[in-house]
Each structure stands twice: as structure tokens, then as C-alpha cells.
Amino acid sequence: MSSDLQLDSADSALLIDLYELTMAASYLEHGFNEPAAFVLSLRRLPPRRGYLVAAGLARLIDAASNLRFSPAAVQYLDSLQLFKPQFLDYLANFSFTGTIRALREGTICFADEPIVEVYAPLIEAQLLESIAINQIGVASLIATKAARCFGVAGGRRLIDFGLRHSQGIDAGLVAARSSYLAGFHGSSNVLAGRRYGIPIYGTMAHSYVMAHERERDAFIDFGRSFPKLSTLLIDTYDTVKGAANAAAAARELKGEGFELQGVRLDSGDLADLSKRVRRYLDGEGLTHATIFASGNLDEYAIAELVRAKAPIDAFGVGSALVVSLDAPVLDMTYKLTEYAGQPRFKSAHGKITLPGRKQLFRAWDRTGQFYADIVALFEETTATVTREFKPTPERVAPLLETCFEHGQPRPAIAELAQAREEFLSEFARLDQRYKALERPDSFRVRLSAAQNAMLIAEKVKAARRQA
């Protein structure tokens, strides 16, 4: 019996909703497999969000590269007694041969904008729907939560502490990767460190202190075992007395090469305790020792601590980050926008989609801030849309880039470290009013004249399709 802690590569193609397969089977039977374009976008931003950080693209590209139906997978589908031999034979020889264009990871984007466009034979593009929403959705959700923490931390270090509270093993890896992409400094997740090259952090839990008869002995033992991991957890009992024991351990071990790097607070009134601990440490000559805080933190709690001028140097953020506690889901869609060279359009009330293949253009002003986006058609260029921005921009650039072409990943896909640097640069250029935690302003997103004209034309055609 296989372990649920592992995903057998033979099963990965079955991470798909059944209706993707039933549609694909019917497409094949009735001769529908011309080139098609699907666009993944966000219908609306979650509450209190002024932006979204695009993430998860590298994992989507990996999924598309390795999408195969193994003999075992085909055999299982056959056992359902739903699919005809022709379709099962098709799946047995399946690989994704299409093209994917997307926003680079770390790009800040907004509602109703194309994040990913998949262009491939209809069946191939359809079969990518579930995994595309799954990978881009959760990664972008957590990256955005992390960016909100980063935006209010004022340069203080942020560490992902969420593995144990993540909703599954894979979710813990996604959280570590996405939070690092969006400005966090590292993670407690060791596998994420190995897999993604993320710096890893951690020293001790309360159980280590409680296993000892005396708190000071716990600190001394740990200091001797790990002199370079000398951030001590001081709130198992009385926090200020814990700081005194940490200082005493530092004095005792000084001749052994130990230097107290810092202390961690995990409970109580963090603003008050951090001030009291700071005063004590400074009085003991430990001005270099940092204060690390954790325990039910999120962007709101961090902002409050910063406003209170709590002398905290770093924050560990756990459950609120990995489940995006105040906004745990994205209203993300993956919709057909073109088939066989003809635009396609959904006109249902409240769920209208934009027809045609897409490009997204962004405008920057003379200060380097970006201030407006235009959703345009695939064939439009910077030259054709620049005049549509008001006021006149200093610079305009297209944002959707080809990252997977004719079944092969493009080498231009940014590595995680590069994507992180690009996020940091772009986040610095986003006006503060869109970063507000409670009532952020709405960023200006418009349709190009050509996109708007196509939308109007397709509304007329949509009525005829039901005639």
C-alpha cells in the first residue's frame, strides 16, 4: 500500500477533476481538438486585499512538463467503466505539447487580469485546468499574505513557522516557497530548505526546557550543543526570569565560545514583554542580543507591534500565514477565450469573461511607480496601447511572457532567488495606498479599445448561440 505522505508519479495525472476527463473524452469522440486558449485570472480580490502576488508558476510548469497517464492510471480509469477504448488509448500516449504564457513569479497583479494563458490543442489545455488553478491559486494566496506581513514589518526579519499547521505536506512546502518569494527571510521547514535553497531557522521548543529540572540548565545544555544556534526560548515560565537565566547561561558559557544571539518570546503581551526583556538584556550588557517573537502573529498583529515600538527584531509567522486565515480562498477561474481561431465568451451575470487571447500592459511614471494596467489582445503591442494610458506614461511594457513553448519549458523561467528580488523591487514601486491593510485603494485596470470592441461584438454573438 502506498503512503499518503508521498505522491507516486504514476498517480500525478489523476490529480484532476472528473469532468475534465469526461469533457476531453467527448471532445475526442466528436472531433473537437483545434487550438484553444484558456486564461487563468482572478475574478475579484479577497476582502481587504489591494493586490495579488503571482506565484506557483514554476510548479505549474513542472506539472505540465511531466503530465503523463501511466499504465496504472489508465487501468484505473478503465475500471470506472466510463471511457471508451479510443480515449484510453489517447491518454496512454498523452503529453502536453502546448504553449504557456504567464506573469513572472513575484509580479503584483490585480482582479480581472490574465495571470496565465494556456494555448494548446483543446483537450490538452482542458486537462491542465485543475492543476493550474490548484498550483497558482494556493501559492499566490500565501505569497500575498506574506507580502502583507512584509509590508508592515519595517525591515524586520520574517520566518515561516507554519509547517505544522499547514493543510497537508505539499501545502507546507508551497507556504515556505511562496513566503520566501514575497519577502520572508526563511522557514523552519527543512525540506523546503533542501528543495528550494531557502534559509532555515529554528532552535528549541518549550518541551526542551520542560524536560530539564532547571531552565538555566536547559539553556546551558543547548548552548553547548549548538553554540551557533543561540536564540533561547525564554517564556516557558516567567519571561523576564527566563531572560535572566539566558543571560546567566551566556556568562557561564562565555569561556567556551558561546555568545547569546537572541531570545524568543512566544506568548503573552509581546509589546510589554519585549520592552521589559530589552531593558534587562541591555542592563546586562547584551545589547547585541536580538528579540524574536512568535505566537499567533499575522500582518495585523505585526503592524500593531511596530506601531507600539516593540523592540522586536524578527517575527515567526505560522498558522495565519499558511492558511491565509482572514482570506483562505481565491476566486480564480480558468476560462476558454478562443477556440479554432475564434473568440469565445461567457456572458453569465456576474461571471462575464473576456474573449480572445490576451496581453497585459503596465504603465510606469517618471518616479518609477506603476500606476495603471491595460488588458489587451494578444496581437497588440506597446506602441498601440501607450496612447490609451492617461496620464502619458514614462514607460509601458507587456507582462505576459512565454515560459513553456511547444511542450518544452523555456530557460528564461526565473529561479526562486531571482523572482524574490524582482518581487522586492516591484513591491517597492507599488504606491502605499494599495498596500493598506484595511481599506486599500483599487488599482486602475482598463480594457484596451480593441479588447473592449471584441467584448461588445461577442456579447451579440453570445445571444445567437442560444437561439
C-alpha atoms as one frame of an Amber mdcrd trajectory, in Angstrom:
protein
   0.000   0.000   0.000   1.408   3.387  -0.995   1.895   6.086   1.614  -0.274
   9.191   1.582   2.863  11.104   2.555   4.153  10.544  -0.967   2.700  11.277
  -4.391   3.520   8.448  -6.757   4.452   9.892 -10.148   2.196   7.234 -11.687
  -0.773   8.902  -9.952   0.003  12.570 -10.570  -2.065  12.797 -13.772  -5.112
  11.735 -11.741  -4.915  14.942  -9.701  -7.739  16.191 -11.866 -11.470  16.768
 -11.598 -13.505  14.069 -13.302 -15.334  16.494 -15.552 -12.068  17.457 -17.218
 -11.753  13.854 -18.374 -15.393  13.446 -19.416 -15.203  16.644 -21.491 -11.911
  15.546 -23.017 -13.352  12.169 -23.951 -16.329  13.786 -25.618 -14.119  16.303
 -27.428 -12.102  13.445 -28.856 -15.153  11.440 -29.881 -16.762  14.350 -31.700
 -13.658  15.847 -33.290 -13.110  18.912 -31.108  -9.364  19.350 -30.706  -8.397
  22.518 -32.556  -6.049  25.009 -30.864  -7.644  26.676 -27.854  -6.707  29.426
 -25.430  -7.618  29.320 -21.755  -6.908  32.236 -19.413  -6.427  31.869 -15.679
  -7.387  35.027 -13.810  -8.770  36.308 -10.538 -12.403  37.353 -10.685 -12.177
  39.527  -7.567  -9.625  40.231  -4.861 -10.307  38.806  -1.390 -11.542  41.172
   1.317  -9.047  43.827   2.446  -6.651  42.987  -0.378  -5.392  45.690  -2.720
  -3.214  43.402  -4.855  -2.211  39.799  -5.532   1.330  38.389  -5.769   1.523
  35.895  -8.636   3.228  32.678  -7.548   3.270  28.958  -8.282   4.330  29.190
 -11.925   7.441  27.019 -11.543   5.344  24.223 -10.055   2.752  24.546 -12.831
   5.480  24.324 -15.478   6.849  21.230 -13.765   3.372  19.683 -13.746   2.849
  20.421 -17.453   6.277  19.010 -18.323   5.582  15.728 -16.565   1.896  15.248
 -17.303   1.617  11.599 -18.331  -1.019   8.921 -17.788   0.821   5.817 -16.608
  -0.431   2.309 -17.403  -1.716   2.098 -13.823  -3.598   5.389 -14.203  -5.162
   4.310 -17.492  -6.088   0.959 -15.951  -7.857   2.729 -13.083  -9.794   4.956
 -15.479 -10.764   1.875 -17.466 -12.104   0.260 -14.280 -14.595   3.123 -13.889
 -16.387   1.836 -16.996 -16.945   5.379 -18.209 -14.446   5.776 -21.030 -14.201
   4.189 -24.447 -11.030   2.453 -25.661 -10.240   5.259 -28.111  -9.954   7.797
 -25.285  -7.972   5.468 -23.041  -5.518   4.879 -25.905  -5.242   8.646 -26.335
  -4.389   9.100 -22.654  -1.822   6.282 -22.765   0.161   8.322 -25.301  -0.595
  11.761 -23.867   1.879  14.583 -23.317   1.351  18.333 -23.130   2.585  19.955
 -26.344   1.201  23.456 -25.913   2.460  26.922 -25.002   2.087  28.736 -21.676
   2.435  32.476 -21.247   2.307  33.931 -17.760   3.191  36.728 -15.398   6.611
  36.183 -13.890   6.540  34.871 -10.337   6.532  37.721  -7.864   4.624  40.049
 -10.209   1.999  42.143  -8.441  -1.332  41.861 -10.221  -4.998  42.662  -9.755
  -8.520  41.387 -10.357  -9.670  40.636 -13.917  -6.113  40.426 -15.223  -4.666
  37.428 -17.086  -2.174  35.602 -14.866  -1.602  32.551 -17.076  -2.633  31.823
 -20.663  -2.524  28.238 -21.929  -2.583  27.765 -25.712  -2.750  24.168 -26.892
  -4.994  21.624 -28.595  -8.344  21.839 -26.795  -8.033  18.532 -24.945  -4.536
  19.276 -23.665  -5.475  22.747 -22.480  -8.623  21.429 -20.806  -6.730  18.750
 -18.887  -4.452  21.400 -17.353  -7.315  23.301 -15.693  -7.460  21.670 -12.248
  -3.719  21.630 -11.625  -3.323  25.210 -12.924  -5.894  26.632 -10.510  -4.569
  24.452  -7.698  -0.917  25.435  -8.068  -1.280  29.109  -8.965  -4.172  29.687
  -6.573  -2.742  28.499  -3.273   0.784  29.768  -3.980  -0.483  33.251  -4.897
  -2.821  33.325  -1.904   0.010  32.635   0.555   2.501  34.874  -1.252   0.021
  37.734  -0.923  -0.467  37.082   2.791   3.318  37.020   3.211   3.682  40.280
   1.268   1.206  41.951   3.621   3.334  40.860   6.580   6.456  42.069   4.797
   4.828  45.405   4.028   4.232  46.256   7.692   7.318  44.657   9.289   9.521
  47.670   8.628  12.557  45.666   7.582  12.402  43.211  10.481  13.129  39.587
   9.661  10.176  37.285   8.950  10.335  33.497   9.249   7.719  30.975   8.114
   6.769  28.831  11.117   3.673  27.268   9.568   4.558  23.695   8.565   2.777
  22.000  11.451  -0.407  23.994  10.846  -0.425  23.772   7.055  -3.207  21.808
   5.432  -1.037  18.950   4.265   2.591  18.283   3.446   2.549  19.859  -0.003
   0.820  22.939   1.395   3.689  23.350   3.867   6.193  23.372   1.015   4.110
  25.820  -1.006   3.881  28.125   2.019   7.634  28.094   2.613   8.379  28.801
  -1.051   5.689  31.446  -1.518   6.523  33.324   1.680  10.217  33.436   0.788
   9.297  34.712  -2.681   7.269  37.517  -1.064   9.933  38.865   1.274  10.261
  36.398   4.158  13.826  35.610   5.160  13.442  31.870   5.639  11.452  28.959
   7.023  11.523  26.346   9.754  10.740  23.736   7.060  13.910  21.692   6.479
  12.661  20.031   3.288  11.892  23.457   1.833  15.474  24.406   2.613  16.802
  21.409   0.724  14.381  21.652  -2.183  14.336  25.403  -2.769  17.537  26.664
  -1.166  15.581  28.675   1.408  17.480  29.593   4.601  16.157  27.525   7.530
  15.761  28.646  11.134  14.961  27.074  14.486  16.399  26.204  17.881  14.159
  24.768  20.610  10.575  24.324  21.819   9.122  24.541  25.319   9.383  20.766
  25.668  13.192  21.037  25.673  13.109  23.451  28.590  10.452  21.431  30.425
  12.478  18.218  30.082  15.135  19.791  32.321  14.780  20.300  36.050  16.095
  23.854  35.781  15.540  26.342  32.952  19.121  27.599  33.215  20.442  24.039
  32.747  18.359  23.711  29.572  19.920  26.860  28.171  23.430  25.736  29.113
  22.977  22.273  27.589  21.588  23.677  24.364  24.307  26.313  24.170  26.973
  23.642  24.464  25.302  21.514  21.792  24.627  24.370  19.357  26.747  27.422
  20.155  25.897  28.938  16.767  22.122  28.485  17.228  21.927  30.500  20.381
  18.453  32.042  20.305  16.875  30.768  23.530  13.152  30.382  24.208  12.535
  32.248  27.466   8.752  32.135  28.059   8.199  28.584  29.301   7.696  30.028
  32.801   8.172  33.688  33.755   9.501  35.526  30.717  11.692  38.130  32.442
  13.176  35.490  34.718  13.751  33.462  31.578  15.770  36.375  30.194  17.802
  36.375  33.409  18.533  32.659  33.018  19.526  33.174  29.390  21.949  35.912
  30.481  23.336  33.671  33.216  23.860  30.855  30.722  25.657  33.274  28.410
  28.012  34.317  31.219  28.742  30.700  32.179  29.433  29.643  28.603  31.370
  32.726  27.536  34.701  30.997  28.003  33.508  28.144  25.752  32.971  30.343
  22.707  29.216  30.774  23.228  27.581  34.128  22.548  23.876  34.717  23.119
  22.435  35.659  19.740  18.949  36.338  20.988  15.842  35.277  22.857  12.417
  34.216  21.629   9.031  35.205  23.039   6.082  33.010  22.099   3.220  34.136
  24.350   1.772  36.921  26.449   1.713  40.651  25.792   4.547  40.750  23.291
   4.797  44.549  23.236   5.164  44.861  27.005   7.325  41.772  27.464   9.702
  42.716  24.661  10.287  46.128  26.243  10.925  44.613  29.666  13.234  41.943
  28.235  15.100  44.541  26.158  15.745  46.660  29.224  17.011  43.660  31.145
  19.309  42.426  28.369  20.733  45.896  27.803  21.362  46.226  31.529  23.366
  43.011  31.387  25.486  44.314  28.541  23.712  42.076  25.984  22.757  44.907
  23.652  23.651  42.743  20.644  21.122  40.026  21.582  18.021  40.194  19.403
  14.393  39.579  20.363  12.432  37.162  18.194   8.645  36.948  18.600   6.186
  34.266  17.536   2.753  33.026  18.567  -0.452  33.715  16.606   1.102  36.504
  14.557  -0.193  37.904  11.280   0.110  41.200   9.433  -2.364  42.916  11.776
  -0.535  41.834  14.931   2.847  42.741  13.421   1.588  46.185  12.420   0.282
  46.737  15.947   3.611  45.726  17.495   5.503  48.021  15.135   3.172  50.911
  15.997   3.741  50.183  19.699   7.501  50.456  19.050   8.053  46.996  20.488
  11.828  46.283  20.332  11.305  43.091  18.337  13.855  42.299  15.658  12.180
  39.343  13.932   8.830  37.580  13.705   7.876  33.942  13.240   4.531  33.679
  11.427   2.718  30.350  11.407  -0.887  29.261  11.006  -2.280  32.620   9.880
   0.227  32.631   7.008  -0.046  29.077   5.719  -3.850  29.070   5.542  -4.200
  32.811   4.774  -6.501  32.882   7.762  -8.553  36.001   7.042  -8.939  35.217
   3.317  -8.417  31.477   2.760  -9.530  31.173  -0.860  -9.139  32.932  -4.192
 -11.967  33.331  -6.690  -9.747  32.103  -9.511 -11.065  30.966 -12.895  -9.705
  29.167 -15.950 -11.872  30.020 -18.932 -11.878  29.310 -22.658 -11.229  32.572
 -24.526 -10.517  31.301 -28.050 -11.194  28.112 -29.990 -10.161  27.292 -33.553
  -9.110  30.913 -34.077 -12.462  32.335 -32.934 -13.075  34.268 -29.689 -15.142
  32.601 -27.001 -17.094  34.423 -24.321 -19.141  33.593 -21.215 -21.935  36.084
 -20.573 -23.485  34.742 -17.344 -24.469  37.537 -14.962 -21.672  38.353 -12.537
 -19.299  35.917 -14.244 -18.572  37.550 -17.593 -15.273  36.568 -19.178 -13.144
  38.448 -21.693 -12.911  36.911 -25.180  -9.732  36.437 -27.197  -6.084  35.735
 -26.426  -4.507  38.219 -24.048  -1.631  40.507 -23.227  -1.328  42.692 -20.151
   0.423  46.057 -20.338   1.648  48.100 -17.374   2.488  51.809 -17.201   5.147
  53.472 -15.022   5.518  57.171 -14.258   8.709  59.239 -14.006   9.236  58.290
 -10.351   9.341  54.592 -11.246   5.929  53.762  -9.743   3.454  51.774 -11.803
   0.002  53.327 -11.815  -2.270  51.575 -14.330  -2.706  48.353 -16.315  -4.470
  47.666 -19.592  -5.826  44.236 -20.540  -5.299  43.974 -24.282  -5.438  41.443
 -27.084  -2.563  39.113 -27.891  -1.611  40.890 -31.096  -1.473  44.371 -29.551
   1.888  45.989 -28.884   3.355  48.631 -26.622   3.111  51.105 -29.489  -0.623
  50.515 -29.946  -1.631  50.793 -26.293   0.670  53.515 -24.917  -1.625  56.283
 -26.091  -4.507  54.724 -24.135  -2.835  55.371 -20.761  -3.711  58.596 -19.011
  -1.637  60.448 -17.937   1.069  59.729 -20.507   3.439  57.132 -19.032   7.198
  57.256 -18.878   7.361  53.565 -19.763   4.978  50.799 -20.861   5.780  47.088
 -21.019   3.940  43.802 -21.674   3.829  41.455 -18.676   2.776  38.058 -20.047
   5.889  36.125 -21.104   6.275  32.763 -22.805   7.581  30.282 -20.231   6.654
  26.995 -21.927   6.616  26.517 -25.684   5.691  23.552 -27.882   5.838  21.172
 -24.952   9.140  22.383 -23.504   9.957  24.755 -20.627  11.720  27.940 -21.656
  15.074  28.555 -19.948  14.021  32.102 -19.077  11.874  30.959 -16.123  13.168
  32.868 -13.104  14.792  30.937 -10.275  13.280  31.490  -6.827  16.043  33.859
  -5.662  15.653  35.977  -8.796  11.865  36.004  -8.504  12.219  37.155  -4.896
  14.455  40.047  -5.921  12.008  41.048  -8.646   9.144  40.985  -6.151  11.071
  43.175  -3.702  11.805  45.669  -6.468   8.232  45.733  -7.722   6.704  45.917
  -4.245   8.804  48.993  -3.519   7.261  50.623  -6.602   3.658  49.925  -5.553
   2.064  53.018  -4.039   1.374  52.709  -0.323  -2.346  53.282  -0.733  -2.712
  49.882  -2.406  -0.838  48.194   0.477  -3.204  49.384   3.224  -4.336  46.508
   5.447  -7.948  47.575   5.873  -9.238  49.739   3.013  -6.762  49.692   0.158
  -7.478  51.749  -2.934  -8.437  49.967  -6.152  -5.704  49.878  -8.759  -6.700
  51.117 -12.217  -7.244  48.239 -14.653  -8.830  49.025 -18.010  -9.573  47.225
 -21.235  -7.856  48.345 -24.403 -10.087  49.767 -27.110  -9.565  46.621 -29.192
 -10.388  44.304 -26.283 -13.493  46.312 -25.469 -14.644  46.235 -29.099 -14.231
  42.445 -29.183 -16.215  42.147 -25.949 -19.104  44.129 -27.403 -19.094  42.041
 -30.582 -19.030  38.779 -28.641 -21.972  39.838 -26.491 -24.028  39.989 -29.667
 -22.780  36.578 -30.791 -23.463  35.027 -27.380 -27.172  35.753 -27.747 -27.175
  33.951 -31.116 -25.507  30.873 -29.642 -28.590  30.208 -27.530 -31.047  30.859
 -30.317
